[in-house]
Amino acid sequence: MKFRVERDVLADAVTWTARTLPTRPPAPVLAGVRLEADASGTIGLSSFDYEVSARSEIPAEVSEPGTVLVSGRLLAEISRALPAKPVDVVLEGSKVTVTCGASRFTLLTMPVDEYPALPAMPELSGTVSGDELTNAVAQVTVAASRDDTLPLLTGVRVEIEGEKITLLATDRYRLALRELTWTPVTPSYSAVALVRARTLNDVAKSLGGSGLVNVGLNTGAGVDLIGFEAGGRHTTSQLVDGDYPAVRRLFPDETPIHAVVPTAPLIDAAKRVSLVAERNTPIRLSFTDGQVVLDAGQGDDAQASEALEAVLVGEDISVAFNPQFLLDGLGALGTDFVRLSFTHPNKPVEFTGQDSLDGEDSSHYRYLLVPIRFAG
């Protein structure tokens, strides 16, 4: 195998393909990136850890076709460190030589025949705007659990009905829901899948800037694989197995009390007040007619408080939240105003976005946060 490729093209492709490689692979070959040089002038790069696969193609001057498997993380680090000159890659026996200007690296190869076959990209189910997918996934994954002992809650539930996709995620303390539109291959397309939040977030960030993203789901006896493709890059992921809890019913049907607050000032105030909130202690929001007061700390500890203008409909109410969970929800809204809807001081509070003080929700995003009992 022998080929020449532009340094930036190689670095970008290797970095993207190697991004999901496991730190501690169950088999040594799974730490590798497979390079396949084709006589037609393309280099195919692929990685796979039995759960997530990635494939990309780049143009190159191929002198000798061939296939090789090398350490993905090492090749990515080397390619990013090379000078801005053409890169020559040559297979010499059991080693691969990478030459760029005066720089020269030699990498050991891994047995290609031990590398597992990558899963096929599922049949196309529909297309979605990359920018909208990126935004929606970022809003929802803030609520997904990071606790691997609860694998179901580390996923995002994807519900598809016709032209509407609904994303749901929860870690038991908060719940995020976002709706977006897409173009299915058939108008009556329907499917439900549970995708790892980490994988979905990575895909949305890496493919979202490529315009339209093609999405494919295997829908036989059950959905077990999802695939994404954009800009010549393909990635697939096994789905999380299990029954996701019925979380939609947690959103209240009626909320007798609600308050509207400018989002950016509330975020800034919450950040300042939370500076005195020690680990696992909340900040309290007390709503009265015309204002909301944020405070944290009590007794002999450091204390802080700040008042903001707010519109309150209904009786006065006080609630306390985990500061980071509050900031996650406010930061995900992306609107000028936030509406907080209450049923009871100890019941979950629904956050929705508004573009104006008295406007309607225009974000298709809902964030439900469980309050914390505030001592005293």
DOVO-932458 format. One line per field, with one value per atom (N, C-alpha, C): residue in three letters; x negated, z negated, y. Coordinates in steps of 0.05 Angstrom, whole numbers, always signed. Example, Ala and Ser with C-alpha at 12.3 -4.5 7.8 and 13.67 -1.06 7.14 Angstrom:
<sites>
residu	(ala/ala/ala/ser/ser/ser)
c1	(-264/-246/-264/-257/-273/-258)
c3	(-156/-156/-156/-142/-143/-157)
c2	(-114/-90/-66/-45/-21/+1)
</sites>
This chain:
<sites>
residu	(met/met/met/lys/lys/lys/phe/phe/phe/arg/arg/arg/val/val/val/glu/glu/glu/arg/arg/arg/asp/asp/asp/val/val/val/leu/leu/leu/ala/ala/ala/asp/asp/asp/ala/ala/ala/val/val/val/thr/thr/thr/trp/trp/trp/thr/thr/thr/ala/ala/ala/arg/arg/arg/thr/thr/thr/leu/leu/leu/pro/pro/pro/thr/thr/thr/arg/arg/arg/pro/pro/pro/pro/pro/pro/ala/ala/ala/pro/pro/pro/val/val/val/leu/leu/leu/ala/ala/ala/gly/gly/gly/val/val/val/arg/arg/arg/leu/leu/leu/glu/glu/glu/ala/ala/ala/asp/asp/asp/ala/ala/ala/ser/ser/ser/gly/gly/gly/thr/thr/thr/ile/ile/ile/gly/gly/gly/leu/leu/leu/ser/ser/ser/ser/ser/ser/phe/phe/phe/asp/asp/asp/tyr/tyr/tyr/glu/glu/glu/val/val/val/ser/ser/ser/ala/ala/ala/arg/arg/arg/ser/ser/ser/glu/glu/glu/ile/ile/ile/pro/pro/pro/ala/ala/ala/glu/glu/glu/val/val/val/ser/ser/ser/glu/glu/glu/pro/pro/pro/gly/gly/gly/thr/thr/thr/val/val/val/leu/leu/leu/val/val/val/ser/ser/ser/gly/gly/gly/arg/arg/arg/leu/leu/leu/leu/leu/leu/ala/ala/ala/glu/glu/glu/ile/ile/ile/ser/ser/ser/arg/arg/arg/ala/ala/ala/leu/leu/leu/pro/pro/pro/ala/ala/ala/lys/lys/lys/pro/pro/pro/val/val/val/asp/asp/asp/val/val/val/val/val/val/leu/leu/leu/glu/glu/glu/gly/gly/gly/ser/ser/ser/lys/lys/lys/val/val/val/thr/thr/thr/val/val/val/thr/thr/thr/cys/cys/cys/gly/gly/gly/ala/ala/ala/ser/ser/ser/arg/arg/arg/phe/phe/phe/thr/thr/thr/leu/leu/leu/leu/leu/leu/thr/thr/thr/met/met/met/pro/pro/pro/val/val/val/asp/asp/asp/glu/glu/glu/tyr/tyr/tyr/pro/pro/pro/ala/ala/ala/leu/leu/leu/pro/pro/pro/ala/ala/ala/met/met/met/pro/pro/pro/glu/glu/glu/leu/leu/leu/ser/ser/ser/gly/gly/gly/thr/thr/thr/val/val/val/ser/ser/ser/gly/gly/gly/asp/asp/asp/glu/glu/glu/leu/leu/leu/thr/thr/thr/asn/asn/asn/ala/ala/ala/val/val/val/ala/ala/ala/gln/gln/gln/val/val/val/thr/thr/thr/val/val/val/ala/ala/ala/ala/ala/ala/ser/ser/ser/arg/arg/arg/asp/asp/asp/asp/asp/asp/thr/thr/thr/leu/leu/leu/pro/pro/pro/leu/leu/leu/leu/leu/leu/thr/thr/thr/gly/gly/gly/val/val/val/arg/arg/arg/val/val/val/glu/glu/glu/ile/ile/ile/glu/glu/glu/gly/gly/gly/glu/glu/glu/lys/lys/lys/ile/ile/ile/thr/thr/thr/leu/leu/leu/leu/leu/leu/ala/ala/ala/thr/thr/thr/asp/asp/asp/arg/arg/arg/tyr/tyr/tyr/arg/arg/arg/leu/leu/leu/ala/ala/ala/leu/leu/leu/arg/arg/arg/glu/glu/glu/leu/leu/leu/thr/thr/thr/trp/trp/trp/thr/thr/thr/pro/pro/pro/val/val/val/thr/thr/thr/pro/pro/pro/ser/ser/ser/tyr/tyr/tyr/ser/ser/ser/ala/ala/ala/val/val/val/ala/ala/ala/leu/leu/leu/val/val/val/arg/arg/arg/ala/ala/ala/arg/arg/arg/thr/thr/thr/leu/leu/leu/asn/asn/asn/asp/asp/asp/val/val/val/ala/ala/ala/lys/lys/lys/ser/ser/ser/leu/leu/leu/gly/gly/gly/gly/gly/gly/ser/ser/ser/gly/gly/gly/leu/leu/leu/val/val/val/asn/asn/asn/val/val/val/gly/gly/gly/leu/leu/leu/asn/asn/asn/thr/thr/thr/gly/gly/gly/ala/ala/ala/gly/gly/gly/val/val/val/asp/asp/asp/leu/leu/leu/ile/ile/ile/gly/gly/gly/phe/phe/phe/glu/glu/glu/ala/ala/ala/gly/gly/gly/gly/gly/gly/arg/arg/arg/his/his/his/thr/thr/thr/thr/thr/thr/ser/ser/ser/gln/gln/gln/leu/leu/leu/val/val/val/asp/asp/asp/gly/gly/gly/asp/asp/asp/tyr/tyr/tyr/pro/pro/pro/ala/ala/ala/val/val/val/arg/arg/arg/arg/arg/arg/leu/leu/leu/phe/phe/phe/pro/pro/pro/asp/asp/asp/glu/glu/glu/thr/thr/thr/pro/pro/pro/ile/ile/ile/his/his/his/ala/ala/ala/val/val/val/val/val/val/pro/pro/pro/thr/thr/thr/ala/ala/ala/pro/pro/pro/leu/leu/leu/ile/ile/ile/asp/asp/asp/ala/ala/ala/ala/ala/ala/lys/lys/lys/arg/arg/arg/val/val/val/ser/ser/ser/leu/leu/leu/val/val/val/ala/ala/ala/glu/glu/glu/arg/arg/arg/asn/asn/asn/thr/thr/thr/pro/pro/pro/ile/ile/ile/arg/arg/arg/leu/leu/leu/ser/ser/ser/phe/phe/phe/thr/thr/thr/asp/asp/asp/gly/gly/gly/gln/gln/gln/val/val/val/val/val/val/leu/leu/leu/asp/asp/asp/ala/ala/ala/gly/gly/gly/gln/gln/gln/gly/gly/gly/asp/asp/asp/asp/asp/asp/ala/ala/ala/gln/gln/gln/ala/ala/ala/ser/ser/ser/glu/glu/glu/ala/ala/ala/leu/leu/leu/glu/glu/glu/ala/ala/ala/val/val/val/leu/leu/leu/val/val/val/gly/gly/gly/glu/glu/glu/asp/asp/asp/ile/ile/ile/ser/ser/ser/val/val/val/ala/ala/ala/phe/phe/phe/asn/asn/asn/pro/pro/pro/gln/gln/gln/phe/phe/phe/leu/leu/leu/leu/leu/leu/asp/asp/asp/gly/gly/gly/leu/leu/leu/gly/gly/gly/ala/ala/ala/leu/leu/leu/gly/gly/gly/thr/thr/thr/asp/asp/asp/phe/phe/phe/val/val/val/arg/arg/arg/leu/leu/leu/ser/ser/ser/phe/phe/phe/thr/thr/thr/his/his/his/pro/pro/pro/asn/asn/asn/lys/lys/lys/pro/pro/pro/val/val/val/glu/glu/glu/phe/phe/phe/thr/thr/thr/gly/gly/gly/gln/gln/gln/asp/asp/asp/ser/ser/ser/leu/leu/leu/asp/asp/asp/gly/gly/gly/glu/glu/glu/asp/asp/asp/ser/ser/ser/ser/ser/ser/his/his/his/tyr/tyr/tyr/arg/arg/arg/tyr/tyr/tyr/leu/leu/leu/leu/leu/leu/val/val/val/pro/pro/pro/ile/ile/ile/arg/arg/arg/phe/phe/phe/ala/ala/ala/gly/gly/gly)
c1	(-17/+0/-18/-10/-25/-7/-6/+11/+1/+9/+3/+29/+30/+55/+47/+66/+61/+62/+45/+43/+69/+82/+107/+129/+131/+151/+147/+123/+117/+122/+113/+116/+146/+162/+190/+204/+198/+211/+204/+178/+169/+180/+180/+190/+220/+235/+264/+268/+254/+258/+250/+229/+218/+231/+250/+260/+275/+286/+302/+286/+261/+245/+245/+248/+248/+220/+219/+194/+182/+199/+190/+206/+197/+212/+211/+234/+234/+215/+208/+188/+170/+143/+124/+131/+142/+148/+169/+186/+208/+198/+172/+160/+149/+153/+142/+161/+150/+165/+156/+175/+170/+168/+146/+141/+142/+159/+161/+157/+134/+128/+138/+155/+168/+155/+152/+140/+155/+180/+196/+188/+171/+161/+176/+185/+198/+186/+186/+177/+201/+208/+229/+218/+229/+221/+244/+240/+262/+252/+271/+266/+292/+288/+311/+304/+322/+318/+340/+354/+377/+403/+401/+425/+428/+406/+407/+387/+395/+377/+375/+353/+349/+334/+343/+330/+329/+307/+305/+287/+289/+273/+260/+235/+221/+206/+203/+188/+158/+144/+115/+102/+76/+61/+51/+65/+59/+40/+16/-3/+0/+4/+8/+32/+53/+76/+68/+83/+78/+94/+92/+106/+88/+91/+74/+90/+81/+94/+73/+76/+57/+71/+56/+67/+81/+107/+122/+115/+113/+106/+78/+59/+32/+31/+44/+44/+58/+79/+93/+74/+60/+41/+19/+8/-14/-4/+19/+28/+34/+44/+49/+24/+2/-23/-41/-34/-51/-50/-72/-72/-52/-45/-25/-37/-42/-53/-40/-43/-32/-44/-27/-36/-37/-60/-63/-61/-44/-39/-47/-65/-75/-75/-65/-67/-92/-109/-134/-136/-129/-129/-107/-115/-95/-94/-105/-105/-94/-83/-74/-91/-101/-117/-101/-101/-87/-108/-109/-129/-116/-124/-113/-135/-146/-168/-192/-203/-226/-218/-192/-182/-177/-184/-181/-173/-152/-142/-139/-144/-140/-121/-99/-79/-77/-74/-69/-41/-37/-11/+2/+28/+43/+54/+60/+71/+98/+99/+124/+145/+136/+155/+170/+160/+173/+193/+194/+212/+240/+260/+288/+300/+318/+332/+351/+351/+369/+397/+417/+445/+452/+470/+480/+496/+495/+512/+541/+558/+587/+599/+620/+634/+645/+643/+651/+680/+684/+711/+720/+702/+709/+685/+690/+669/+678/+658/+663/+642/+650/+631/+609/+584/+562/+562/+567/+567/+589/+613/+635/+630/+618/+611/+591/+570/+550/+562/+579/+591/+610/+626/+645/+631/+611/+597/+582/+571/+557/+577/+601/+621/+630/+632/+643/+622/+598/+578/+569/+574/+566/+581/+604/+620/+615/+598/+592/+574/+577/+561/+532/+513/+485/+478/+497/+493/+496/+474/+475/+488/+493/+507/+537/+546/+573/+573/+566/+561/+585/+610/+633/+633/+626/+628/+604/+584/+562/+569/+593/+602/+622/+626/+646/+668/+692/+714/+722/+721/+728/+755/+775/+801/+807/+813/+818/+847/+861/+888/+891/+891/+893/+870/+877/+857/+846/+855/+846/+829/+807/+789/+790/+793/+793/+769/+753/+730/+736/+731/+736/+712/+705/+684/+689/+681/+684/+663/+656/+638/+652/+678/+696/+700/+681/+684/+693/+690/+700/+708/+724/+734/+734/+723/+723/+737/+753/+768/+764/+758/+755/+768/+784/+796/+783/+779/+769/+781/+779/+790/+768/+775/+756/+772/+758/+771/+768/+789/+787/+789/+779/+781/+810/+827/+855/+870/+892/+906/+916/+922/+933/+912/+886/+864/+867/+863/+866/+845/+831/+811/+804/+794/+785/+757/+738/+711/+699/+681/+667/+637/+627/+600/+583/+559/+541/+537/+541/+539/+512/+491/+464/+459/+469/+465/+481/+506/+523/+512/+502/+490/+465/+449/+425/+432/+451/+460/+471/+488/+500/+479/+459/+437/+420/+413/+394/+406/+432/+445/+464/+471/+491/+485/+459/+452/+451/+461/+459/+484/+502/+528/+548/+557/+577/+563/+575/+564/+584/+574/+590/+591/+614/+618/+630/+619/+630/+635/+657/+663/+669/+658/+666/+693/+713/+740/+750/+739/+750/+768/+760/+775/+772/+751/+746/+724/+723/+702/+677/+654/+630/+606/+609/+586/+596/+581/+587/+562/+566/+543/+548/+525/+526/+505/+512/+493/+495/+472/+471/+443/+440/+414/+394/+404/+386/+377/+390/+383/+407/+402/+423/+417/+437/+433/+458/+454/+476/+473/+495/+494/+515/+507/+527/+545/+570/+589/+589/+597/+599/+624/+621/+643/+658/+684/+701/+724/+742/+766/+762/+762/+758/+783/+778/+801/+820/+846/+866/+864/+845/+839/+857/+870/+886/+908/+918/+941/+932/+906/+896/+901/+904/+911/+939/+942/+969/+989/+1014/+1035/+1043/+1043/+1050/+1030/+1025/+1006/+1019/+1030/+1045/+1027/+1001/+983/+961/+954/+931/+917/+892/+876/+859/+855/+839/+816/+792/+767/+749/+735/+715/+694/+688/+670/+641/+629/+601/+595/+611/+607/+610/+629/+634/+610/+599/+575/+552/+547/+525/+529/+553/+558/+555/+564/+562/+532/+516/+487/+474/+482/+470/+479/+504/+514/+504/+501/+493/+463/+449/+421/+419/+439/+438/+454/+465/+479/+459/+455/+436/+447/+429/+437/+463/+481/+507/+526/+520/+539/+552/+578/+593/+592/+603/+609/+639/+650/+679/+688/+711/+723/+750/+754/+778/+792/+816/+831/+853/+854/+876/+883/+904/+914/+892/+883/+863/+834/+828/+799/+795/+770/+761/+735/+732/+708/+694/+669/+652/+634/+632/+614/+603/+579/+566/+549/+543/+528/+545/+538/+554/+537/+548/+533/+507/+486/+459/+444/+455/+442/+444/+428/+430/+458/+468/+495/+495/+515/+518/+547/+555/+582/+582/+602/+604/+633/+644/+671/+672/+692/+696/+726/+731/+759/+770/+796/+810/+840/+853/+883/+893/+910/+922/+952/+962/+991/+998/+1015/+1021/+1009/+1011/+1002/+972/+960/+931/+922/+898/+888/+857/+846/+817/+809/+788/+777/+747/+735/+706/+696/+674/+664/+634/+625/+597/+586/+566/+557/+550/+535/+526/+549/+568/+591/+608/+610/+624/+610/+584/+569/+569/+568/+570/+596/+618/+644/+646/+638/+639/+621/+598/+579/+588/+605/+614/+637/+651/+675/+670/+650/+645/+665/+680/+701/+696/+708/+703/+716/+738/+753/+758/+759/+766/+792/+809/+834/+831/+834/+834/+863/+871/+899/+900/+916/+917/+944/+944/+968/+968/+943/+940/+910/+903/+874/+857/+868/+852/+856/+871/+875/+857/+851/+833/+843/+824/+829/+822/+840/+836/+824/+802/+790/+795/+805/+809/+799/+793/+782/+803/+799/+816/+798/+806/+791/+798/+820/+828/+841/+845/+855/+883/+900/+926/+931/+909/+912/+918/+922/+927/+900/+900/+877/+871/+846/+839/+815/+806/+781/+785/+809/+815/+798/+790/+773/+785/+785/+796/+776/+771/+752/+766/+766/+780/+759/+760/+739/+752/+742/+752/+740/+756/+744/+732/+717/+704/+716/+721/+731/+709/+717/+698/+701/+680/+681/+686/+704/+710/+728)
c3	(+0/+0/+0/+17/+19/+29/+14/+24/+13/+26/+17/+13/-9/-16/-29/-27/-40/-70/-84/-114/-128/-121/-135/-129/-105/-98/-114/-116/-132/-161/-172/-201/-208/-192/-198/-197/-176/-173/-195/-201/-222/-249/-255/-281/-284/-263/-264/-267/-251/-252/-278/-290/-315/-340/-337/-360/-381/-371/-389/-398/-391/-398/-429/-438/-468/-479/-504/-517/-526/-534/-541/-524/-500/-482/-492/-488/-496/-480/-456/-439/-427/-426/-416/-389/-371/-344/-344/-365/-366/-372/-378/-382/-356/-334/-309/-291/-271/-249/-224/-209/-184/-161/-146/-123/-98/-79/-55/-31/-17/+6/+32/+46/+70/+95/+116/+141/+153/+146/+158/+147/+126/+115/+90/+74/+49/+26/+3/-22/-40/-46/-65/-93/-112/-140/-156/-174/-190/-218/-237/-264/-274/-294/-304/-331/-351/-377/-385/-365/-368/-376/-382/-388/-369/-365/-348/-326/-301/-278/-265/-252/-237/-211/-189/-163/-149/-136/-120/-96/-76/-52/-45/-36/-29/-2/+14/+39/+34/+50/+47/+73/+76/+99/+91/+101/+93/+114/+105/+122/+121/+97/+93/+75/+84/+67/+44/+23/+1/-23/-44/-69/-92/-113/-136/-161/-184/-210/-228/-238/-256/-280/-300/-324/-316/-321/-313/-328/-354/-370/-363/-360/-353/-326/-306/-279/-280/-296/-297/-309/-331/-343/-324/-310/-291/-268/-257/-233/-241/-265/-273/-278/-285/-292/-267/-244/-221/-209/-195/-182/-159/-150/-129/-102/-97/-72/-65/-40/-32/-49/-55/-72/-54/-57/-43/-63/-56/-74/-58/-69/-54/-74/-64/-80/-72/-92/-87/-106/-96/-113/-134/-159/-181/-193/-179/-190/-169/-179/-161/-166/-145/-147/-139/-156/-150/-148/-124/-119/-110/-122/-116/-119/-97/-98/-110/-131/-145/-167/-172/-193/-183/-199/-191/-215/-213/-235/-224/-241/-235/-255/-245/-262/-257/-279/-276/-267/-251/-241/-259/-257/-271/-251/-259/-239/-228/-203/-190/-191/-188/-186/-212/-235/-260/-266/-247/-252/-244/-261/-255/-231/-217/-195/-206/-194/-203/-195/-212/-204/-180/-164/-141/-151/-136/-142/-138/-158/-155/-131/-120/-98/-106/-87/-93/-103/-125/-136/-132/-130/-126/-129/-125/-127/-146/-159/-178/-175/-181/-180/-201/-192/-211/-233/-227/-248/-268/-259/-277/-294/-282/-298/-319/-312/-332/-356/-350/-371/-388/-376/-391/-409/-398/-414/-438/-434/-455/-477/-470/-490/-506/-494/-508/-524/-513/-526/-553/-559/-585/-607/-601/-622/-623/-605/-605/-628/-639/-661/-652/-669/-664/-680/-694/-711/-694/-688/-672/-686/-712/-726/-719/-706/-697/-667/-651/-622/-607/-616/-602/-603/-626/-629/-617/-607/-592/-563/-555/-528/-523/-498/-490/-475/-483/-470/-445/-422/-397/-387/-386/-377/-350/-330/-303/-295/-288/-277/-253/-229/-205/-203/-202/-198/-225/-247/-273/-288/-299/-316/-344/-364/-392/-406/-419/-434/-464/-480/-509/-524/-546/-563/-592/-611/-639/-656/-678/-697/-724/-724/-748/-763/-759/-772/-754/-728/-708/-683/-666/-642/-620/-597/-574/-551/-537/-513/-491/-467/-445/-420/-406/-381/-358/-336/-311/-287/-264/-240/-223/-206/-188/-163/-143/-119/-117/-125/-124/-95/-91/-64/-57/-77/-73/-93/-85/-103/-129/-128/-152/-168/-164/-178/-208/-222/-252/-264/-284/-298/-325/-343/-369/-373/-383/-387/-412/-425/-448/-441/-437/-428/-451/-453/-474/-471/-493/-492/-483/-493/-486/-456/-445/-416/-400/-408/-393/-394/-417/-420/-402/-401/-385/-355/-347/-319/-311/-328/-322/-319/-336/-335/-310/-304/-282/-254/-252/-226/-222/-243/-242/-223/-218/-201/-171/-164/-137/-121/-130/-115/-124/-106/-112/-122/-142/-153/-146/-134/-128/-153/-159/-183/-174/-184/-177/-203/-203/-226/-216/-229/-224/-238/-223/-235/-226/-238/-232/-255/-268/-292/-314/-312/-331/-321/-330/-321/-338/-324/-340/-330/-308/-298/-285/-290/-278/-263/-241/-225/-217/-214/-206/-184/-164/-142/-133/-129/-119/-110/-88/-79/-74/-65/-60/-85/-108/-132/-142/-151/-161/-189/-206/-233/-240/-253/-263/-293/-306/-334/-341/-358/-369/-388/-390/-407/-435/-454/-482/-483/-495/-497/-523/-522/-546/-542/-562/-561/-576/-562/-574/-591/-614/-631/-617/-625/-613/-625/-615/-627/-617/-594/-584/-604/-619/-638/-661/-664/-685/-680/-655/-649/-659/-674/-685/-663/-667/-649/-653/-679/-686/-706/-703/-722/-731/-755/-764/-769/-771/-777/-755/-745/-727/-729/-724/-724/-699/-689/-666/-673/-666/-674/-650/-646/-624/-629/-608/-611/-618/-603/-607/-635/-644/-671/-693/-689/-708/-709/-686/-685/-699/-694/-706/-737/-745/-774/-788/-775/-786/-788/-769/-771/-794/-798/-820/-847/-850/-876/-883/-862/-867/-876/-875/-884/-913/-929/-958/-964/-944/-948/-949/-972/-974/-960/-956/-941/-952/-934/-941/-956/-957/-969/-947/-951/-929/-930/-910/-911/-910/-924/-926/-909/-895/-880/-893/-902/-915/-897/-887/-868/-882/-879/-888/-865/-869/-847/-839/-814/-803/-805/-821/-823/-832/-828/-839/-853/-877/-893/-894/-886/-887/-912/-927/-950/-955/-968/-975/-999/-1013/-1038/-1061/-1085/-1109/-1134/-1157/-1182/-1182/-1191/-1193/-1166/-1146/-1120/-1104/-1083/-1064/-1052/-1047/-1037/-1014/-996/-973/-966/-955/-946/-923/-906/-884/-874/-868/-859/-830/-815/-787/-783/-762/-754/-743/-749/-739/-739/-721/-720/-733/-753/-766/-763/-754/-752/-772/-792/-813/-840/-860/-887/-889/-909/-914/-918/-909/-911/-913/-929/-931/-925/-910/-903/-905/-909/-910/-890/-876/-856/-859/-849/-845/-826/-833/-816/-788/-785/-759/-742/-753/-738/-729/-746/-738/-715/-716/-695/-669/-671/-647/-632/-647/-634/-622/-637/-627/-602/-603/-581/-556/-559/-535/-521/-534/-523/-497/-497/-473/-466/-486/-482/-501/-495/-511/-538/-540/-565/-572/-598/-607/-623/-618/-634/-652/-678/-698/-707/-703/-709/-733/-753/-779/-784/-798/-809/-839/-851/-880/-885/-908/-914/-914/-919/-920/-895/-876/-851/-829/-809/-787/-774/-766/-753/-724/-707/-678/-668/-652/-640/-610/-599/-570/-562/-536/-527/-513/-516/-502/-490/-466/-453/-463/-477/-488/-516/-530/-558/-559/-540/-540/-516/-504/-480/-486/-465/-468/-465/-475/-472/-443/-435/-406/-402/-423/-422/-417/-422/-420/-440/-462/-482/-509/-525/-552/-570/-593/-612/-640/-651/-677/-698/-720/-741/-768/-782/-809/-829/-845/-865/-889/-905/-929/-953/-974/-998/-1010/-1016/-1026/-1056/-1071/-1101/-1111/-1129/-1141/-1124)
c2	(-24/+0/+25/+44/+69/+91/+113/+136/+162/+184/+211/+226/+242/+256/+282/+302/+327/+324/+338/+335/+341/+364/+371/+351/+341/+322/+296/+287/+262/+267/+289/+294/+295/+309/+312/+285/+269/+243/+223/+222/+203/+211/+237/+246/+239/+244/+238/+208/+192/+163/+150/+161/+150/+161/+179/+194/+176/+154/+136/+111/+110/+86/+82/+58/+53/+57/+68/+72/+45/+27/+0/-20/-25/-43/-72/-87/-115/-132/-123/-137/-116/-121/-101/-89/-105/-95/-73/-73/-53/-25/-23/+4/+15/+0/+8/+22/+36/+48/+33/+24/+9/+28/+27/+44/+26/+33/+18/+36/+33/+49/+36/+50/+40/+52/+36/+45/+68/+72/+93/+121/+121/+146/+155/+136/+142/+125/+137/+122/+119/+95/+90/+85/+100/+97/+86/+67/+56/+48/+50/+41/+27/+9/-6/-18/-16/-28/-47/-58/-76/-61/-35/-19/+4/+19/+42/+39/+44/+42/+70/+75/+100/+94/+107/+103/+130/+136/+160/+154/+171/+168/+195/+195/+219/+214/+235/+232/+231/+216/+213/+203/+207/+196/+168/+148/+120/+108/+101/+88/+58/+47/+18/+14/+1/-5/-24/-24/-42/-35/-52/-48/-52/-35/-37/-28/-38/-31/-21/+4/+16/+29/+36/+48/+74/+76/+100/+125/+123/+147/+158/+139/+148/+161/+149/+160/+188/+191/+217/+238/+231/+250/+257/+238/+243/+261/+254/+269/+299/+303/+331/+347/+332/+345/+350/+338/+341/+369/+377/+404/+404/+428/+432/+426/+400/+391/+364/+355/+329/+307/+286/+264/+239/+225/+199/+177/+157/+134/+109/+93/+70/+46/+23/-2/-16/-21/-35/-59/-82/-106/-104/-105/-103/-76/-56/-29/-9/+13/+34/+59/+70/+94/+119/+139/+164/+186/+198/+218/+244/+266/+292/+313/+323/+342/+328/+339/+327/+308/+306/+288/+260/+241/+213/+196/+181/+164/+135/+116/+88/+76/+64/+52/+22/+7/-22/-27/-47/-54/-76/-78/-99/-118/-143/-163/-155/-148/-140/-162/-187/-209/-214/-203/-206/-183/-164/-141/-149/-142/-150/-135/-147/-134/-113/-90/-68/-74/-65/-69/-52/-61/-46/-22/+0/+23/+15/+20/+13/+28/+17/+29/+57/+75/+103/+104/+118/+122/+151/+170/+198/+216/+242/+262/+284/+296/+318/+339/+364/+386/+382/+384/+380/+400/+425/+446/+441/+434/+429/+405/+384/+360/+367/+382/+389/+404/+424/+440/+423/+406/+390/+370/+357/+337/+350/+373/+387/+395/+402/+410/+386/+363/+339/+324/+321/+305/+316/+342/+352/+337/+325/+312/+282/+271/+242/+235/+211/+202/+196/+201/+193/+168/+157/+133/+108/+94/+70/+47/+49/+27/+28/+50/+52/+57/+36/+40/+51/+44/+55/+85/+97/+126/+141/+126/+139/+143/+135/+137/+159/+166/+185/+169/+172/+158/+175/+162/+175/+163/+180/+172/+186/+170/+181/+174/+194/+191/+210/+198/+215/+235/+261/+281/+293/+281/+292/+272/+282/+267/+279/+262/+272/+259/+275/+265/+269/+248/+249/+238/+251/+241/+248/+231/+236/+222/+234/+221/+218/+220/+217/+243/+263/+288/+310/+306/+325/+309/+322/+309/+330/+323/+342/+329/+346/+337/+358/+349/+367/+354/+369/+360/+375/+360/+372/+358/+370/+358/+346/+327/+315/+306/+295/+285/+255/+240/+210/+200/+176/+164/+158/+152/+148/+166/+179/+197/+184/+158/+145/+131/+138/+124/+127/+105/+104/+86/+95/+79/+90/+74/+82/+69/+85/+74/+88/+73/+85/+86/+110/+115/+125/+115/+125/+155/+170/+199/+208/+195/+202/+199/+177/+173/+193/+197/+216/+244/+252/+279/+281/+261/+261/+263/+247/+247/+274/+286/+311/+333/+333/+353/+349/+324/+319/+320/+314/+313/+336/+350/+371/+394/+400/+422/+414/+391/+381/+384/+401/+405/+385/+368/+348/+323/+310/+285/+262/+241/+218/+200/+190/+173/+147/+125/+98/+82/+67/+50/+22/+2/-25/-31/-37/-42/-68/-90/-116/-125/-146/-154/-133/-118/-96/-79/-54/-36/-41/-47/-53/-37/-22/-7/+19/+40/+66/+75/+88/+98/+127/+142/+169/+173/+189/+194/+223/+236/+263/+269/+283/+292/+269/+246/+223/+209/+215/+201/+185/+161/+143/+134/+133/+121/+106/+83/+67/+62/+56/+50/+29/+10/-8/+8/+0/+14/+1/+17/+7/-10/-34/-53/-49/-49/-47/-28/-28/-11/+15/+37/+63/+70/+82/+89/+109/+108/+125/+153/+169/+195/+218/+214/+236/+244/+225/+231/+249/+253/+270/+299/+307/+335/+341/+362/+368/+377/+369/+378/+407/+415/+442/+454/+479/+493/+519/+520/+544/+568/+564/+586/+586/+609/+610/+637/+638/+662/+664/+689/+694/+712/+704/+718/+721/+743/+744/+723/+707/+684/+691/+709/+715/+727/+747/+757/+736/+717/+696/+677/+671/+654/+667/+693/+707/+708/+714/+715/+688/+667/+640/+632/+640/+634/+649/+674/+689/+678/+674/+665/+637/+620/+592/+590/+612/+612/+605/+611/+605/+579/+567/+542/+519/+508/+486/+461/+442/+417/+405/+399/+386/+404/+430/+448/+465/+472/+485/+515/+528/+556/+559/+579/+582/+605/+602/+623/+629/+653/+662/+682/+674/+691/+706/+732/+749/+767/+782/+800/+819/+816/+835/+828/+807/+800/+771/+762/+737/+742/+731/+734/+707/+707/+682/+684/+663/+664/+636/+635/+610/+615/+593/+595/+603/+594/+601/+597/+606/+602/+617/+603/+615/+613/+600/+598/+624/+625/+648/+648/+672/+675/+695/+692/+710/+712/+735/+738/+759/+757/+776/+776/+800/+803/+811/+799/+805/+812/+827/+832/+806/+801/+777/+783/+769/+770/+745/+747/+724/+723/+701/+696/+674/+681/+662/+671/+654/+661/+660/+673/+672/+643/+638/+611/+611/+593/+590/+561/+558/+531/+532/+509/+507/+486/+492/+473/+468/+445/+440/+461/+477/+499/+491/+469/+460/+451/+436/+427/+451/+472/+496/+509/+512/+526/+510/+483/+466/+472/+473/+477/+504/+525/+552/+556/+544/+547/+533/+512/+497/+510/+530/+541/+556/+574/+589/+611/+620/+641/+664/+687/+711/+710/+695/+693/+664/+658/+631/+632/+613/+610/+587/+591/+570/+564/+540/+532/+514/+521/+507/+494/+472/+460/+461/+459/+458/+462/+474/+479/+454/+431/+407/+389/+399/+384/+393/+376/+385/+410/+427/+453/+450/+460/+458/+485/+483/+506/+505/+527/+530/+558/+561/+586/+604/+630/+649/+671/+680/+701/+729/+731/+757/+752/+774/+772/+758/+764/+752/+734/+724/+707/+678/+663/+634/+619/+594/+577/+573/+579/+576/+558/+545/+530/+500/+490/+461/+445/+459/+447/+450/+428/+428/+415/+428/+418/+417/+393/+389/+384/+399/+397/+392/+372/+366/+384/+398/+416/+401/+415/+404/+417/+402/+414/+432/+456/+476/+478/+471/+471/+499/+502/+528/+544)
</sites>
